[in-house]
Amino acid sequence: SCFTNQKAFTDHYLLLHISLSLSFSSAFLLFLVPNKSKRFRFFPLKFALQRARKIGMAEEETELSEEQRKEIAKWFLLNAPAGEIQYVAKDLKSVLNDDDVYNEAVSEAFPVYNKSHMICLEMPGRFGDVLVTSYGELQDNEYLDPKTAQVAIVDHVKQVCTEVRPATDEELPSPYIEEYRCALDIEMSKYVGEAYPKGFCSVYCTNGKDVEGPGSDFELVVVISAARLSPQNFCNGSWRSIWNIEFKDDIQILELKGKLQQVGAHYFEEGNVQLDARHECKDSTLFQSPDDSAVSIATIIRHHETEYLASLEASYLNLPDTTFKGSSQETSSYSNLIPMA
């Protein structure tokens, strides 16, 4: 919708959108774009914007407005694969040749991108790492790290943590909630450490953080973010999942809702192929002590994520014989793409 003339985009590229109805309710979104230069690019960005501008001028006899150019730039930024937004931004700055439009685009797009990709940043002062997520967002680019009770101040465009301050009592959950949150954080850290070599997780209280004891409901959310970036080998992969856990005191039940937000992989040697798979699931267990509840929740999450990844890999093995059959694109190089996530 950000393109006033959709032909300005599709006329220059061959974009193949293939949605596969799979048994585990996911979809593949593939971009097949000729690019034999082997340069590290999301796709040939300069030609895309220049083509869009030329077609717009030819048909409307006017140049695109600053607002239109900004929206087009934001589209490219927000759709950059995991770990590649800085490369896209570099090209955009060259193509736009307008610092005001560029600065507006990046200042609006980077915070959205960073939160949606749940990027992990190192906090200064050896406090560890913080996940940039909407669940930990406080205000003015401040993000809570529940594990260390620190608040990180983030520069979104540079993707760095510039300062750290202690969280206030008002920003932290009550001791009763913290007991459940901390126990779950420990169990999830064990699981993530085993399942995702370069993964991170955080556990936040999203509802009822001031509950002081039994008798009231509350909600925790588990966020898992993992990325394996290897641009020198023309491939990047990511895994992001969110688990909402409702602690229902009246019926002594925990209800889990999982969103495997995006399992992504990008292979861009001799072309561009992207995987974008999503999955949702539900489960439940008994409301127990903090430690017992944490073990039950971690076991459920491990089960669902392992099962989904196995289904995803099984379906992916059929791609060379189905989706890519008859394609001029080589398929032998894609056989190790999924493990990137």
C-alpha positions as a Python dict, from the first residue, in 0.01 Angstrom:
ca = {
    (1, 'S'): (0, 0, 0),
    (2, 'C'): (300, 229, 37),
    (3, 'F'): (349, 226, -341),
    (4, 'T'): (118, 472, -518),
    (5, 'N'): (174, 270, -831),
    (6, 'Q'): (215, -102, -756),
    (7, 'K'): (352, -158, -1107),
    (8, 'A'): (646, 58, -1007),
    (9, 'F'): (756, -225, -786),
    (10, 'T'): (640, -541, -960),
    (11, 'D'): (734, -425, -1309),
    (12, 'H'): (1104, -442, -1224),
    (13, 'Y'): (1106, -760, -1016),
    (14, 'L'): (981, -1110, -1051),
    (15, 'L'): (835, -1178, -708),
    (16, 'L'): (693, -1519, -659),
    (17, 'H'): (460, -1544, -359),
    (18, 'I'): (389, -1904, -284),
    (19, 'S'): (162, -1993, 8),
    (20, 'L'): (164, -2359, 89),
    (21, 'S'): (-122, -2512, 288),
    (22, 'L'): (77, -2729, 524),
    (23, 'S'): (-41, -2960, 799),
    (24, 'F'): (121, -2745, 1065),
    (25, 'S'): (-52, -2423, 951),
    (26, 'S'): (245, -2227, 824),
    (27, 'A'): (323, -2051, 499),
    (28, 'F'): (630, -1997, 287),
    (29, 'L'): (689, -1658, 136),
    (30, 'L'): (952, -1679, -135),
    (31, 'F'): (1122, -1396, -319),
    (32, 'L'): (1301, -1508, -634),
    (33, 'V'): (1502, -1214, -764),
    (34, 'P'): (1787, -1237, -1017),
    (35, 'N'): (2106, -1104, -863),
    (36, 'K'): (2432, -1248, -990),
    (37, 'S'): (2660, -984, -844),
    (38, 'K'): (2681, -1179, -515),
    (39, 'R'): (2690, -847, -334),
    (40, 'F'): (2526, -846, 8),
    (41, 'R'): (2191, -685, -63),
    (42, 'F'): (1833, -745, 42),
    (43, 'F'): (1769, -724, -331),
    (44, 'P'): (1879, -467, -593),
    (45, 'L'): (1739, -177, -396),
    (46, 'K'): (1875, 108, -603),
    (47, 'F'): (1710, -16, -920),
    (48, 'A'): (1381, -70, -738),
    (49, 'L'): (1351, 283, -608),
    (50, 'Q'): (1484, 439, -925),
    (51, 'R'): (1240, 235, -1132),
    (52, 'A'): (952, 329, -901),
    (53, 'R'): (1039, 693, -933),
    (54, 'K'): (1072, 682, -1313),
    (55, 'I'): (740, 505, -1362),
    (56, 'G'): (570, 739, -1121),
    (57, 'M'): (707, 1039, -1312),
    (58, 'A'): (611, 893, -1649),
    (59, 'E'): (252, 823, -1552),
    (60, 'E'): (182, 1115, -1321),
    (61, 'E'): (430, 1366, -1467),
    (62, 'T'): (533, 1459, -1116),
    (63, 'E'): (799, 1335, -880),
    (64, 'L'): (705, 1139, -573),
    (65, 'S'): (645, 1356, -270),
    (66, 'E'): (872, 1339, 33),
    (67, 'E'): (600, 1153, 223),
    (68, 'Q'): (568, 893, -55),
    (69, 'R'): (943, 841, -72),
    (70, 'K'): (958, 807, 304),
    (71, 'E'): (685, 540, 303),
    (72, 'I'): (861, 346, 27),
    (73, 'A'): (1188, 363, 222),
    (74, 'K'): (1014, 243, 538),
    (75, 'W'): (866, -52, 347),
    (76, 'F'): (1211, -170, 244),
    (77, 'L'): (1348, -124, 596),
    (78, 'L'): (1063, -304, 769),
    (79, 'N'): (1080, -597, 526),
    (80, 'A'): (1455, -649, 559),
    (81, 'P'): (1539, -1006, 669),
    (82, 'A'): (1686, -1069, 1013),
    (83, 'G'): (2018, -894, 1063),
    (84, 'E'): (2010, -710, 730),
    (85, 'I'): (1840, -378, 800),
    (86, 'Q'): (2168, -187, 830),
    (87, 'Y'): (2267, -294, 477),
    (88, 'V'): (1928, -187, 342),
    (89, 'A'): (1956, 147, 524),
    (90, 'K'): (2299, 209, 372),
    (91, 'D'): (2162, 165, 20),
    (92, 'L'): (1856, 375, 97),
    (93, 'K'): (2066, 667, 210),
    (94, 'S'): (2255, 659, -119),
    (95, 'V'): (1941, 625, -330),
    (96, 'L'): (1728, 885, -155),
    (97, 'N'): (2002, 1147, -152),
    (98, 'D'): (1788, 1339, 96),
    (99, 'D'): (1897, 1336, 459),
    (100, 'D'): (1566, 1467, 590),
    (101, 'V'): (1361, 1193, 424),
    (102, 'Y'): (1616, 929, 518),
    (103, 'N'): (1634, 1035, 883),
    (104, 'E'): (1256, 1036, 913),
    (105, 'A'): (1228, 692, 755),
    (106, 'V'): (1491, 528, 974),
    (107, 'S'): (1371, 696, 1293),
    (108, 'E'): (1022, 555, 1233),
    (109, 'A'): (1118, 214, 1093),
    (110, 'F'): (1406, 103, 1315),
    (111, 'P'): (1214, 93, 1648),
    (112, 'V'): (935, -111, 1486),
    (113, 'Y'): (1184, -345, 1320),
    (114, 'N'): (1393, -392, 1635),
    (115, 'K'): (1090, -476, 1848),
    (116, 'S'): (931, -706, 1592),
    (117, 'H'): (1260, -892, 1544),
    (118, 'M'): (1317, -888, 1920),
    (119, 'I'): (1684, -805, 1878),
    (120, 'C'): (1926, -868, 2162),
    (121, 'L'): (2171, -597, 2269),
    (122, 'E'): (2460, -605, 2511),
    (123, 'M'): (2420, -374, 2810),
    (124, 'P'): (2725, -172, 2917),
    (125, 'G'): (2879, -241, 3255),
    (126, 'R'): (2873, -620, 3217),
    (127, 'F'): (2507, -642, 3309),
    (128, 'G'): (2443, -894, 3034),
    (129, 'D'): (2204, -870, 2741),
    (130, 'V'): (1860, -717, 2698),
    (131, 'L'): (1588, -814, 2451),
    (132, 'V'): (1422, -524, 2275),
    (133, 'T'): (1052, -614, 2287),
    (134, 'S'): (722, -437, 2331),
    (135, 'Y'): (671, -636, 2654),
    (136, 'G'): (973, -475, 2817),
    (137, 'E'): (924, -128, 2667),
    (138, 'L'): (883, 143, 2928),
    (139, 'Q'): (925, 488, 2771),
    (140, 'D'): (1165, 698, 2566),
    (141, 'N'): (1357, 401, 2424),
    (142, 'E'): (1388, 236, 2767),
    (143, 'Y'): (1359, -143, 2794),
    (144, 'L'): (1336, -350, 3110),
    (145, 'D'): (1553, -657, 3156),
    (146, 'P'): (1356, -850, 3420),
    (147, 'K'): (1639, -1092, 3492),
    (148, 'T'): (1879, -823, 3614),
    (149, 'A'): (1618, -562, 3715),
    (150, 'Q'): (1800, -312, 3493),
    (151, 'V'): (1660, -71, 3237),
    (152, 'A'): (1850, -32, 2910),
    (153, 'I'): (1841, 292, 2710),
    (154, 'V'): (1857, 198, 2343),
    (155, 'D'): (1967, 383, 2030),
    (156, 'H'): (1741, 212, 1777),
    (157, 'V'): (1912, 332, 1460),
    (158, 'K'): (2260, 230, 1576),
    (159, 'Q'): (2114, -81, 1743),
    (160, 'V'): (2319, -36, 2058),
    (161, 'C'): (2246, 3, 2427),
    (162, 'T'): (2394, 337, 2537),
    (163, 'E'): (2310, 345, 2909),
    (164, 'V'): (2177, 134, 3192),
    (165, 'R'): (1989, 232, 3507),
    (166, 'P'): (1834, 31, 3792),
    (167, 'A'): (1463, -36, 3755),
    (168, 'T'): (1234, 135, 4006),
    (169, 'D'): (1002, -59, 4237),
    (170, 'E'): (706, 60, 4029),
    (171, 'E'): (860, -97, 3716),
    (172, 'L'): (908, -438, 3878),
    (173, 'P'): (651, -702, 3978),
    (174, 'S'): (560, -777, 4339),
    (175, 'P'): (767, -1036, 4534),
    (176, 'Y'): (487, -1293, 4488),
    (177, 'I'): (480, -1251, 4109),
    (178, 'E'): (858, -1231, 4089),
    (179, 'E'): (885, -1574, 4252),
    (180, 'Y'): (686, -1726, 3963),
    (181, 'R'): (857, -1512, 3702),
    (182, 'C'): (1209, -1592, 3826),
    (183, 'A'): (1143, -1967, 3850),
    (184, 'L'): (1012, -1971, 3494),
    (185, 'D'): (1304, -1760, 3373),
    (186, 'I'): (1548, -2017, 3513),
    (187, 'E'): (1375, -2313, 3347),
    (188, 'M'): (1337, -2133, 3014),
    (189, 'S'): (1703, -2029, 3015),
    (190, 'K'): (1799, -2395, 3050),
    (191, 'Y'): (1579, -2492, 2757),
    (192, 'V'): (1690, -2207, 2532),
    (193, 'G'): (2055, -2276, 2612),
    (194, 'E'): (2010, -2633, 2491),
    (195, 'A'): (1782, -2571, 2192),
    (196, 'Y'): (1919, -2244, 2053),
    (197, 'P'): (2300, -2203, 2074),
    (198, 'K'): (2268, -1830, 2003),
    (199, 'G'): (1929, -1777, 2161),
    (200, 'F'): (1803, -1551, 2436),
    (201, 'C'): (1486, -1544, 2641),
    (202, 'S'): (1307, -1315, 2884),
    (203, 'V'): (1001, -1359, 3104),
    (204, 'Y'): (780, -1056, 3166),
    (205, 'C'): (469, -996, 3374),
    (206, 'T'): (209, -842, 3144),
    (207, 'N'): (-91, -844, 3377),
    (208, 'G'): (-133, -840, 3755),
    (209, 'K'): (225, -745, 3844),
    (210, 'D'): (108, -590, 4173),
    (211, 'V'): (-68, -906, 4297),
    (212, 'E'): (64, -972, 4647),
    (213, 'G'): (-52, -1331, 4702),
    (214, 'P'): (-288, -1615, 4609),
    (215, 'G'): (-643, -1531, 4512),
    (216, 'S'): (-592, -1326, 4196),
    (217, 'D'): (-510, -1402, 3834),
    (218, 'F'): (-197, -1281, 3660),
    (219, 'E'): (-19, -1331, 3329),
    (220, 'L'): (341, -1394, 3229),
    (221, 'V'): (487, -1394, 2879),
    (222, 'V'): (793, -1584, 2762),
    (223, 'V'): (987, -1437, 2470),
    (224, 'I'): (1246, -1643, 2282),
    (225, 'S'): (1468, -1488, 2018),
    (226, 'A'): (1748, -1661, 1830),
    (227, 'A'): (1944, -1565, 1522),
    (228, 'R'): (2226, -1718, 1327),
    (229, 'L'): (2374, -1464, 1090),
    (230, 'S'): (2628, -1568, 830),
    (231, 'P'): (2630, -1302, 555),
    (232, 'Q'): (2971, -1416, 435),
    (233, 'N'): (2803, -1744, 341),
    (234, 'F'): (2500, -1567, 193),
    (235, 'C'): (2252, -1696, 451),
    (236, 'N'): (2084, -1578, 770),
    (237, 'G'): (1824, -1741, 993),
    (238, 'S'): (1607, -1648, 1291),
    (239, 'W'): (1356, -1795, 1535),
    (240, 'R'): (1114, -1586, 1740),
    (241, 'S'): (843, -1725, 1964),
    (242, 'I'): (608, -1572, 2222),
    (243, 'W'): (423, -1769, 2489),
    (244, 'N'): (146, -1610, 2694),
    (245, 'I'): (72, -1793, 3020),
    (246, 'E'): (-246, -1707, 3210),
    (247, 'F'): (-237, -1808, 3577),
    (248, 'K'): (-603, -1863, 3663),
    (249, 'D'): (-625, -1885, 4039),
    (250, 'D'): (-998, -1959, 4063),
    (251, 'I'): (-978, -2282, 3861),
    (252, 'Q'): (-612, -2357, 3941),
    (253, 'I'): (-520, -2386, 3574),
    (254, 'L'): (-244, -2236, 3361),
    (255, 'E'): (-342, -2168, 3001),
    (256, 'L'): (-63, -2136, 2743),
    (257, 'K'): (-95, -1968, 2404),
    (258, 'G'): (207, -1992, 2181),
    (259, 'K'): (290, -1787, 1875),
    (260, 'L'): (593, -1893, 1681),
    (261, 'Q'): (605, -1539, 1553),
    (262, 'Q'): (843, -1593, 1270),
    (263, 'V'): (1073, -1873, 1171),
    (264, 'G'): (1278, -1710, 899),
    (265, 'A'): (1564, -1800, 671),
    (266, 'H'): (1722, -1601, 389),
    (267, 'Y'): (1953, -1745, 125),
    (268, 'F'): (2090, -1498, -129),
    (269, 'E'): (2366, -1657, -332),
    (270, 'E'): (2283, -1648, -704),
    (271, 'G'): (1937, -1518, -615),
    (272, 'N'): (1712, -1454, -315),
    (273, 'V'): (1498, -1710, -138),
    (274, 'Q'): (1317, -1641, 186),
    (275, 'L'): (1130, -1865, 426),
    (276, 'D'): (867, -1701, 648),
    (277, 'A'): (675, -1956, 857),
    (278, 'R'): (435, -1891, 1146),
    (279, 'H'): (248, -2120, 1383),
    (280, 'E'): (10, -2095, 1679),
    (281, 'C'): (-76, -2349, 1946),
    (282, 'K'): (-248, -2384, 2284),
    (283, 'D'): (-204, -2602, 2591),
    (284, 'S'): (-272, -2606, 2965),
    (285, 'T'): (-139, -2744, 3292),
    (286, 'L'): (-210, -2727, 3665),
    (287, 'F'): (-148, -2416, 3875),
    (288, 'Q'): (124, -2534, 4114),
    (289, 'S'): (410, -2391, 4317),
    (290, 'P'): (650, -2153, 4135),
    (291, 'D'): (912, -2422, 4074),
    (292, 'D'): (667, -2694, 3970),
    (293, 'S'): (472, -2457, 3745),
    (294, 'A'): (796, -2346, 3579),
    (295, 'V'): (900, -2704, 3503),
    (296, 'S'): (557, -2788, 3357),
    (297, 'I'): (550, -2475, 3139),
    (298, 'A'): (904, -2530, 3007),
    (299, 'T'): (822, -2893, 2924),
    (300, 'I'): (513, -2789, 2727),
    (301, 'I'): (701, -2521, 2534),
    (302, 'R'): (985, -2759, 2455),
    (303, 'H'): (738, -3018, 2325),
    (304, 'H'): (547, -2781, 2095),
    (305, 'E'): (853, -2607, 1953),
    (306, 'T'): (1038, -2932, 1889),
    (307, 'E'): (734, -3082, 1721),
    (308, 'Y'): (682, -2776, 1503),
    (309, 'L'): (1046, -2759, 1393),
    (310, 'A'): (1037, -3128, 1301),
    (311, 'S'): (725, -3070, 1090),
    (312, 'L'): (884, -2767, 927),
    (313, 'E'): (1198, -2956, 836),
    (314, 'A'): (997, -3249, 697),
    (315, 'S'): (796, -3016, 474),
    (316, 'Y'): (1108, -2831, 365),
    (317, 'L'): (1268, -3151, 239),
    (318, 'N'): (992, -3170, -23),
    (319, 'L'): (1054, -2821, -163),
    (320, 'P'): (1302, -2925, -435),
    (321, 'D'): (1043, -3170, -571),
    (322, 'T'): (744, -2939, -539),
    (323, 'T'): (793, -2565, -515),
    (324, 'F'): (1128, -2550, -699),
    (325, 'K'): (1059, -2827, -950),
    (326, 'G'): (1112, -2694, -1298),
    (327, 'S'): (1262, -2371, -1168),
    (328, 'S'): (1578, -2241, -1327),
    (329, 'Q'): (1708, -2174, -976),
    (330, 'E'): (1950, -2433, -841),
    (331, 'T'): (1796, -2620, -548),
    (332, 'S'): (2087, -2823, -420),
    (333, 'S'): (2220, -2522, -230),
    (334, 'Y'): (1903, -2488, -24),
    (335, 'S'): (1927, -2820, 156),
    (336, 'N'): (2090, -2671, 467),
    (337, 'L'): (1885, -2356, 487),
    (338, 'I'): (1633, -2451, 756),
    (339, 'P'): (1889, -2531, 1027),
    (340, 'M'): (1990, -2165, 1016),
    (341, 'A'): (1686, -2093, 1234),
}
